[in-house]
Amino acid sequence: MTFAVPAKQFAIVIDDIGNHQRDLELLSLPGGITFSILPHTPFSQQFAFAASRQQRELLLHVPMQAQDTEKALGPGALTTDMEKWQLQMTLGNALSTLPQVKGVNNHMGSALTEQIEPMKWTMEILKKRGLYFLDSRTTSHSQAQYAANLYGVKNVARQVFLDNDISTDALNKQWQHMLKLLDNHEHVIIIAHPYKETAAFLAAKLAELESIDAKLVPVSQLVEQKYVRLAEIAEQHAISGQLRLQE
């Protein structure tokens, strides 16, 4: 049976949630937006509670070491000098503070995600907890999805950063980039940040969704659709193989 999905679907993840009380105002944006919460931050618990009451999808935005070692990672960070037990304990502690999350994505991480062993240790924890991984793709050499596949952790990757530049022209340019990607891809995942300019931009653009024939969905919906399609492809190959054997 074919799993029918709309032709165009996209997900928006707003990262870096939890440091400011004003982050709560983002819950006025449409329900399909996914929020990624930094662990052990002043408003992480309040946001998670309020978001869960609205049945919003949440991720843990786990800090990971960047190539630029001067960048402040914040609490709950995973670093390249950690041993396996340290990394897994740190990640487990962060996850235990936010039991509402359905998955994890990396905050920064251009150094750590390039290293296969820390990524394997990360995926071992996610597999045990039944969580998916969204690779923020802060480096083109990320090993995260490879490690996720090794451990059977469902995974997807970000295609667009919306607001590295928060000028109106730049936001519009990235939005148009997303729409062009939708012409040739089954889905697109956008990462944005809790800037007031971004919030205002998204409120305006998401009010126009009917005009662009695209549907905003939580990341987990795209994750599940990916693995349903993979299962269908595997089944089709198996059937084709059986038919060839019968010839």
BELDA-V985353 format. One line per field, one symbol per residue. phi: phi as a letter, one per 30 degrees, with the letter a starting at -180 (. if undefined). A space follows every 50 residues. Layout:
phi=???
This chain:
phi=.dcdbedbbbbcccdidkdbddeddddddedddccccddhcecddddddd dddchddbbdcddbecdddddddididcbdcddedddddddddddddbdd dcabbdcijdcdddcddedddddeddddciccbcddhdbdcdcddddddd cicdabbdcbcdbdbcdedddddddddddddddbbdabcccbbddddddd ddeddddceddchbcdbdeedddddeddddddddddddddddddddd
